[in-house]
Amino acid sequence: MTASESDRGLLQRRIVDLYNEYVHLIDDDRLEQWPDLFTERAAYRVTTRENYDRGLPLSLISCDGRGMMADRISALRMANIYEPHVYCHIVSVVQLLEATQHGCRARSNILVMRTMQQGDTMIFACGRTFDSVVEDGGRLRFSSRVIVLDSRSVDTLLVIPL
């Protein structure tokens, strides 16, 4: 194995660790820590496959910067009214697409199960992520995260980040 293959393998493992931390923060309801996985000026977007494939900017969620993400979490804790529920993420097929000295691009497949307070569980979201990741403050962080949902509709209010 060459040094570059070794470096690429290490980077792939670090990206998988970032993805794992991401889903565990959400699934464990540690949402206040979620914005810390992004750079200060990061973009977070949830859109549909139809809009993504057509290059349309319309999103179900769009946050520009860590501050907007933190405000979103504050709003869901204090202002939003919604039926309590939890998510269980399944992330697979993490692929490192490109690595440069400025950062990397990666993608994955996601499946999000939602369990309501009464115990009903359903597939809530299915799709892909397209991410830009950079070294920031001694750790990997998302500088951009686009979640592309396979469906054009979401069953209910998308209040918790995907």
Contact map, one row per residue, 1 for C-alpha under 8 A:
111011000000000000000000000000000000000000000000000000000000000000000000000000000000000000000000000000000000000000000000000000000000000000000000000000000000000000
111111000000000000000000000000000000000000000000000000000000000000000000000000000000000000000000000000000000000000000000000000000000000000000000000000000000000000
111111100000000000000000000000000000000000000000000000000000000000000000000000000000000000000000000000000000000000000000000000000000000000000000000000000000000000
011111110000000000000000000000000000000000000000000000000000000000000000000000000000000000000000000000000000000000000000000000000000000000000000000000000000000000
111111111000000000000000000000000000000000000000000000000000000000000000000000000000000000000000000000000000000000000000000000000000000000000000000000000000000000
111111111100000000000000000000000000000000000000000000000000000000000000000000000000000000000000000000000000000000000000000000000000000000000000000000000000000000
001111111110000000000000000000000000000000000000000000000000000000000000000000000000000000000000000000000000000000000000000000000000000000000000000000000000000000
000111111111000000000000000000000000000000000000000000000000000000000000000000000000000000000000001000000000000000000000000000000000000000000000000000000000000000
000011111111100000000000000000000000000000000000000000000000000000000000000000000000000000000000000000000000000000000000000000000000000000000000000000000000000000
000001111111110000000000000000000000000000000000000000000000000000000000000000000000000000000000000000000000000000000000000000000000000000000000000000000000000000
000000111111111000000000000000000000000000000000000000000000000000000000000000000000000000000000000000000000000000000000000000000000000000000000000000000000000000
000000011111111100000000000000000000000000000000000000000000000000000000000000000000000000000011000000000000000000000000000000000000000000000000000000000000000000
000000001111111110000000000000000000000000000000000000000000000000000000000000000000000000000000000000000000000000000000000000000000000000000000000000000000000000
000000000111111111000000000000000000000000000000000000000000000000000000000000000000000000000000000000000000000000000000000000000000000000010000000000000000000000
000000000011111111100000000000000000000000000000000000000000000000000000000000000000000000000000000000000100000000000000000000000000000000010000000000000000000000
000000000001111111110000000000000000000000000000000000000000000000000000000000000000000000000100000000000000000000000000000000000000000000000000000000000000000000
000000000000111111111000000000000000000000000000000000000000000000000000000000000000000000000000000000000000000000000000000000000000000000000000000000000000000000
000000000000011111111100000000000000100000000000000000000000000000000000000000000000000000000000000000000000000000000000000000000000000000011000000000000000000000
000000000000001111111110000000000000000000000000000000000000000000000000000000000000000000100000000000000000000000000000000000000000000000000000000000000000000000
000000000000000111111111000000000000000000000000000000000000000000000000000000000000000000100000000000000000000000000000000000000000000000000000000000000000000000
000000000000000011111111100000000000000000000000000000000000000000000000000000000000000000000000000000000000000000000000000000000000000000000000000000000000000000
000000000000000001111111110000000100100000000000000000000000000000000000000000000000000000000000000000000000000000000000000000000000000000000000000000000000000000
000000000000000000111111111000000000000000000000000000000000000000000000000000000000000110000000000000000000000000000000000000000000000000000000000000000000000000
000000000000000000011111111100000000000000000000000000000000000000000000000000000000000000000000000000000000000000000000000000000000000000000000000000000000000000
000000000000000000001111111111101100000000000000000000000000000000000000000000000000000000000000000000000000000000000000000000000000000000000000000000000000000000
000000000000000000000111111111100100000000000000000000000000000000000000000000000000001000000000000000000000000000000000000000000000000000000000000000000000000111
000000000000000000000011111111000000000000000000000000000000000000000000000000000000011110000000000000000000000000000000000000000000000000000000000000000000000000
000000000000000000000001111111000000000000000000000000000000000000000000000000000000000000000000000000000000000000000000000000000000000000000000000000000000000000
000000000000000000000000111111100000000000000000000000000000000000000000000000000000010000000000000000000000000000000000000000000000000000000000000000000000000000
000000000000000000000000111111111100000000000000000000000000000000000000000000000000000000000000000000000000000000000000000000000000000000000000000000000000000000
000000000000000000000000110011111110000000000000000000000000000000000000100000000000000000000000000000000000000000000000000000000000000000000000000000000000000000
000000000000000000000000000001111110000000000000000000000000000000000100100000000000000000000000000000000000000000000000000000000000000000000000000000000000000000
000000000000000000000000100001111111100000000000000000000000000000000000000000000000000000000000000000000000000000000000000000000000000000000000000000000000000000
000000000000000000000100110001111111110000000000000000000000000000000000000000000000000000000000000000000000000000000000000000000000000000000000000000000000000000
000000000000000000000000000000111111110000000000000000000000000001101100000000000000000000000000000000000000000000000000000000000000000000000000000000000000000000
000000000000000000000000000000001111111000000000000000000000000001000000000000000000000000000000000000000000000000000000000000000000000000001000000000000000000000
000000000000000001000100000000001111111000000000000000000000000000000000000000000000000000000000000000000000000000000000000000000000000000011100000000000000000000
000000000000000000000000000000000111111111000000000000000000000001000000000000000000000000000000000000000000000000000000000000000000000000001111000000000000000000
000000000000000000000000000000000001111111000000000000000000000011000000000000000000000000000000000000000000000000000000000000000000000100001110000000000000000000
000000000000000000000000000000000000011111000000000000000000000011100000000000000000000000000000000000000000000000000000000000000000000000000000000000000000000000
000000000000000000000000000000000000011111100000000000000000000111000000000000000000000000000000000000000000000000000000000000000000000000000010000000000000000000
000000000000000000000000000000000000011111110000000000000000000111000000000000000000000000000000000000000000000000000000000000000000000000000111100000000000000000
000000000000000000000000000000000000000011111000000000000000011110000000000000000000000000000000000000000000000000000000000000000000000000000011100000000000000000
000000000000000000000000000000000000000001111100000000000000111110000000000000000000000000000000000000000000000000000000000000000000000000000001110000000000000000
000000000000000000000000000000000000000000111110000000000011111000000000000000000000000000000000000000000000000000000000000000000000000000000000111000000000000000
000000000000000000000000000000000000000000011111000000000011110000000000000000000000000000000000000000000000000000000000000000000000000000000000011110000000000001
000000000000000000000000000000000000000000001111101100000111100000000000000000000000000000000000000000000000000000000000000000000000000000000000011110000000000000
000000000000000000000000000000000000000000000111111100000011000000000000000000000000000000000000000000000000000000000000000000000000000000000000000111110000000000
000000000000000000000000000000000000000000000011111110000000000000000000000000000000000000000000000000000000000000000000000000000000000000000000000111110000000000
000000000000000000000000000000000000000000000001111111000000000000000000000000000000000000000000000000000000000000000000000000000000000000000000000000010000000000
000000000000000000000000000000000000000000000011111111111110000000000000000000000000000000000000000000000000000000000000000000000000000000000000000000000000000000
000000000000000000000000000000000000000000000011111111111000000000000000000000000000000000000000000000000000000000000000000000000000000000000000000100000000000000
000000000000000000000000000000000000000000000000111111110000000000000000000000000000000000000000000000000000000000000000000000000000000000000000000000000000000000
000000000000000000000000000000000000000000000000011111110000000000000000000000000000000000000000000000000000000000000000000000000000000000000000000000000000000000
000000000000000000000000000000000000000000000000001111111000000000000000000000000000000000000000000000000000000000000000000000000000000000000000000000000000000000
000000000000000000000000000000000000000000000000001111111100000000000000000000000000000000000000000000000000000000000000000000000000000000000000000000000000000000
000000000000000000000000000000000000000000000000001100111110000000000000000000000000000000000000000000000000000000000000000000000000000000000000000000000000000000
000000000000000000000000000000000000000000000010001000011111000000000000000000000000000000000000000000000000000000000000000000000000000000000000000000000000000000
000000000000000000000000000000000000000000001111001000001111110000000000000000000000000000000000000000000000000000000000000000000000000000000000000000000000000000
000000000000000000000000000000000000000000001111000000000111110000000000000000000000000000000000000000000000000000000000000000000000000000000000000000000000010000
000000000000000000000000000000000000000000011110000000000011111000000000000000000000000000000000000000000000000000000000000000000000000000000000000000000000000000
000000000000000000000000000000000000000000111100000000000011111100000000000000000000000000000000000000000000000000000000000000000000000000000000000000000000000000
000000000000000000000000000000000000000000111000000000000000111111011000000000000000000000000000000000000000000000000000000000000000000000000000000000000000000000
000000000000000000000000000000000000000011110000000000000000011111111000000000000000000000000000000000000000000000000000000000000000000000000000000000000000000000
000000000000000000000000000000000000001111110000000000000000001111111000000000000000000000000000000000000000000000000000000000000000000000000000000000000000000000
000000000000000000000000000000000011011111000000000000000000001111111100000000000000000000000000000000000000000000000000000000000000000000000000000000000000000000
000000000000000000000000000000000010000100000000000000000000000111111110000000000000000000000000000000000000000000000000000000000000000000000000000000000000000000
000000000000000000000000000000000000000000000000000000000000001111111111000000000000000000000000000000000000000000000000000000000000000000000000000000000000000000
000000000000000000000000000000000010000000000000000000000000001111111111100000000000000000000000000000000000000000000000000000000000000000000000000000000000000000
000000000000000000000000000000010010000000000000000000000000000001111111110000000000000000000000000000000000000000000000000000000000000000000000000000000000000000
000000000000000000000000000000000000000000000000000000000000000000111111111000000000000000000000000000000000000000000000000000000000000000000000000000000000000000
000000000000000000000000000000000000000000000000000000000000000000011111111100000000000000000000000000000000000000000000000000000000000000000000000000000000000000
000000000000000000000000000000110000000000000000000000000000000000001111111110000000000000000000000000000000000000000000000000000000000000000000000000000000000100
000000000000000000000000000000000000000000000000000000000000000000000111111111100000000000000000000000000000000000000000000000000000000000000000000000000000000000
000000000000000000000000000000000000000000000000000000000000000000000011111111110000000000000000000000000000000000000000000000000000000000000000000000000000000000
000000000000000000000000000000000000000000000000000000000000000000000001111111111000000000000000000000000000000000000000000000000000000000000000000000000000001100
000000000000000000000000000000000000000000000000000000000000000000000000111111110000000000000000000000000000000000000000000000000000000000000000000000000000000000
000000000000000000000000000000000000000000000000000000000000000000000000011111110000000000000000000000000000000000000000000000000000000000000000000000000000000000
000000000000000000000000000000000000000000000000000000000000000000000000011111111000000000000000000000000000000000000000000000000000000000000000000000000000000000
000000000000000000000000000000000000000000000000000000000000000000000000001111111100000000000000000000000000000000000000000000000000000000000000000000000000000000
000000000000000000000000000000000000000000000000000000000000000000000000000100111110000000000000000000000000000000000000000000000000000000000000000000000000000000
000000000000000000000000000000000000000000000000000000000000000000000000000000011111000000000000000000000000000000000000000000000000000000000000000000000000101000
000000000000000000000000000000000000000000000000000000000000000000000000000000001111100000000000000000000000000000011000000000000000000000000000000000000000000000
000000000000000000000000000000000000000000000000000000000000000000000000000000000111110000000000000000000000000000011000000000000000000000000000000000000000000000
000000000000000000000000000000000000000000000000000000000000000000000000000000000011111000000000000000000000000001111000000000000000000000000000000000000000000000
000000000000000000000000001010000000000000000000000000000000000000000000000000000001111100000000000000000000000001110000000000000000000000000000000000000000000000
000000000000000000000000011000000000000000000000000000000000000000000000000000000000111110000000000000000000000111100000000000000000000000000000000000000000000000
000000000000000000000010001000000000000000000000000000000000000000000000000000000000011111000000000000000000000111000000000000000000000000000000000000000000000000
000000000000000000000010001000000000000000000000000000000000000000000000000000000000001111100000000000000000011110000000000000000000000000000000000000000000000000
000000000000000000000000000000000000000000000000000000000000000000000000000000000000000111110000000000000000011100000000000000000000000000000000000000000000000000
000000000000000000110000000000000000000000000000000000000000000000000000000000000000000011111100000000000001111000000000000000000000000000000000000000000000000000
000000000000000000000000000000000000000000000000000000000000000000000000000000000000000001111100000000000001110000000000000000000000000000000000000000000000000000
000000000000000000000000000000000000000000000000000000000000000000000000000000000000000000111110000000000011100000000000000000000000000000000000000000000000000000
000000000000000100000000000000000000000000000000000000000000000000000000000000000000000000111111000000000111100000000000000000000000000000000000000000000000000000
000000000001000000000000000000000000000000000000000000000000000000000000000000000000000000001111100000000111000000000000000000000000000000000000000000000000000000
000000000001000000000000000000000000000000000000000000000000000000000000000000000000000000000111111000011110000000000000000000000000000000000000000000000000000000
000000000000000000000000000000000000000000000000000000000000000000000000000000000000000000000011111000011110000000000000000000000000000000000000000000000000000000
000000000000000000000000000000000000000000000000000000000000000000000000000000000000000000000001111100011100000000000000000000000000000000000000000000000000000000
000000010000000000000000000000000000000000000000000000000000000000000000000000000000000000000001111111111000000000000000000000000000000000000000000000000000000000
000000000000000000000000000000000000000000000000000000000000000000000000000000000000000000000000011111110000000000000000000000000000000000000000000000000000000000
000000000000000000000000000000000000000000000000000000000000000000000000000000000000000000000000001111100000000000000000000000000000000000000000000000000000000000
000000000000000000000000000000000000000000000000000000000000000000000000000000000000000000000000001111110000000000000000000000000000010000000000000000000000000000
000000000000000000000000000000000000000000000000000000000000000000000000000000000000000000000000001111111000000000000000000000000001111000000000000000000000000000
000000000000000000000000000000000000000000000000000000000000000000000000000000000000000000000001111101111100000000000000000000000001110000000000000000000000000000
000000000000000000000000000000000000000000000000000000000000000000000000000000000000000000000001111000111110000000000000000000000111100000000000000000000000000000
000000000000001000000000000000000000000000000000000000000000000000000000000000000000000000000111110000011111000000000000000000000111100000000000000000000000000000
000000000000000000000000000000000000000000000000000000000000000000000000000000000000000000001111100000001111100000000000000000011110000000000000000000000000000000
000000000000000000000000000000000000000000000000000000000000000000000000000000000000000000111110000000000111110000000000000000011100000000000000000000000000000000
000000000000000000000000000000000000000000000000000000000000000000000000000000000000000000111100000000000011111000000000000001111000000000000000000000000000000000
000000000000000000000000000000000000000000000000000000000000000000000000000000000000000011110000000000000001111100000000000011111000000000000000000000000000000000
000000000000000000000000000000000000000000000000000000000000000000000000000000000000000011100000000000000000111110000000001111100000000000000000000000000000000000
000000000000000000000000000000000000000000000000000000000000000000000000000000000000001111000000000000000000011111000000001111000000000000000000000000000000000001
000000000000000000000000000000000000000000000000000000000000000000000000000000000000001110000000000000000000001111100000111110000000000000000000000000000000000000
000000000000000000000000000000000000000000000000000000000000000000000000000000000000111100000000000000000000000111110000111100000000000000000000000000000000000000
000000000000000000000000000000000000000000000000000000000000000000000000000000000000111000000000000000000000000011111011110000000000000000000000000000000000000000
000000000000000000000000000000000000000000000000000000000000000000000000000000000011110000000000000000000000000001111111100000000000000000000000000000000000000000
000000000000000000000000000000000000000000000000000000000000000000000000000000000011100000000000000000000000000000111111000000000000000000000000000000000000000000
000000000000000000000000000000000000000000000000000000000000000000000000000000000000000000000000000000000000000000011111000000000000000000000000000000000000000000
000000000000000000000000000000000000000000000000000000000000000000000000000000000000000000000000000000000000000000111111100000000000000000000000000000000000000000
000000000000000000000000000000000000000000000000000000000000000000000000000000000000000000000000000000000000000000111111110000000000000000000000000000000000000000
000000000000000000000000000000000000000000000000000000000000000000000000000000000000000000000000000000000000000011110011111000000000000000000000000000000000000000
000000000000000000000000000000000000000000000000000000000000000000000000000000000000000000000000000000000000000011100001111100000000000000000000000000000000000000
000000000000000000000000000000000000000000000000000000000000000000000000000000000000000000000000000000000000001111000000111111000000000000000000000000000000000000
000000000000000000000000000000000000000000000000000000000000000000000000000000000000000000000000000000000000001111000000011111000000000000000000000000000110000000
000000000000000000000000000000000000000000000000000000000000000000000000000000000000000000000000000000000000011110000000001111100000000000000000000011100100000000
000000000000000000000000000000000000000000000000000000000000000000000000000000000000000000000000000000000000111100000000001111110000000000000000000011100000000000
000000000000000000000000000000000000000000000000000000000000000000000000000000000000000000000000000000000000111000000000000011111000000000000000001111000000000000
000000000000000000000000000000000000000000000000000000000000000000000000000000000000000000000000000000000011110000000000000001111100000000000000001111000000000000
000000000000000000000000000000000000000000000000000000000000000000000000000000000000000000000000000000000011110000000000000000111110000000000000111100000000000000
000000000000000000000000000000000000000000000000000000000000000000000000000000000000000000000000000000001111000000000000000000011111000000000000111100000000000000
000000000000000000000000000000000000000000000000000000000000000000000000000000000000000000000000000000001110000000000000000000001111100000000111110000000000000000
000000000000000000000000000000000000000000000000000000000000000000000000000000000000000000000000000000111100000000000000000000000111110000000111100000000000000000
000000000000000000000000000000000000000000000000000000000000000000000000000000000000000000000000000000111100000000000000000000000011111000011111000000000000000000
000000000000000000000000000000000000000000000000000000000000000000000000000000000000000000000000000001110000000000000000000000000001111100011110000000000000000000
000000000000000000000000000000000000000000000000000000000000000000000000000000000000000000000000000000100000000000000000000000000000111111111000000000000000000000
000000000000000000000000000000000000001000000000000000000000000000000000000000000000000000000000000000000000000000000000000000000000011111111000000000000000000000
000000000000000000000000000000000000000000000000000000000000000000000000000000000000000000000000000000000000000000000000000000000000001111100000000000000000000000
000000000000000000000000000000000000000000000000000000000000000000000000000000000000000000000000000000000000000000000000000000000000001111110000000000000000000000
000000000000000000000000000000000000000000000000000000000000000000000000000000000000000000000000000000000000000000000000000000000000001111111000000000000000000000
000000000000011001000000000000000000100000000000000000000000000000000000000000000000000000000000000000000000000000000000000000000000111101111100000000000000000000
000000000000000001000000000000000001111000000000000000000000000000000000000000000000000000000000000000000000000000000000000000000000111100111110000000000000000000
000000000000000000000000000000000000111001000000000000000000000000000000000000000000000000000000000000000000000000000000000000000011110000011111100000000000000000
000000000000000000000000000000000000011011100000000000000000000000000000000000000000000000000000000000000000000000000000000000000011110000001111100000000000000000
000000000000000000000000000000000000010001110000000000000000000000000000000000000000000000000000000000000000000000000000000000000011100000000111110000000000000000
000000000000000000000000000000000000000001111000000000000000000000000000000000000000000000000000000000000000000000000000000000001111000000000111111000000000000000
000000000000000000000000000000000000000000011110000000000000000000000000000000000000000000000000000000000000000000000000000000001110000000000001111100000000000000
000000000000000000000000000000000000000000001110000000000000000000000000000000000000000000000000000000000000000000000000000000111100000000000000111110000000000001
000000000000000000000000000000000000000000000111100100000000000000000000000000000000000000000000000000000000000000000000000000111100000000000000011111000000000000
000000000000000000000000000000000000000000000111100000000000000000000000000000000000000000000000000000000000000000000000000011110000000000000000001111110000000000
000000000000000000000000000000000000000000000001100000000000000000000000000000000000000000000000000000000000000000000000000011110000000000000000000111110000000000
000000000000000000000000000000000000000000000001100000000000000000000000000000000000000000000000000000000000000000000000000011000000000000000000000011111100000000
000000000000000000000000000000000000000000000001110000000000000000000000000000000000000000000000000000000000000000000000000000000000000000000000000011111100000000
000000000000000000000000000000000000000000000000000000000000000000000000000000000000000000000000000000000000000000000000000000000000000000000000000000111110000000
000000000000000000000000000000000000000000000000000000000000000000000000000000000000000000000000000000000000000000000000000110000000000000000000000000111111110000
000000000000000000000000000000000000000000000000000000000000000000000000000000000000000000000000000000000000000000000000000100000000000000000000000000001111100000
000000000000000000000000000000000000000000000000000000000000000000000000000000000000000000000000000000000000000000000000000000000000000000000000000000000111110000
000000000000000000000000000000000000000000000000000000000000000000000000000000000100000000000000000000000000000000000000000000000000000000000000000000000111111000
000000000000000000000000000000000000000000000000000000000001000000000000000000000000000000000000000000000000000000000000000000000000000000000000000000000101111110
000000000000000000000000000000000000000000000000000000000000000000000000000100000100000000000000000000000000000000000000000000000000000000000000000000000000111110
000000000000000000000000010000000000000000000000000000000000000000000000100100000000000000000000000000000000000000000000000000000000000000000000000000000000011111
000000000000000000000000010000000000000000000000000000000000000000000000000000000000000000000000000000000000000000000000000000000000000000000000000000000000011111
000000000000000000000000010000000000000000000100000000000000000000000000000000000000000000000000000000000000000100000000000000000000000000000000001000000000000111
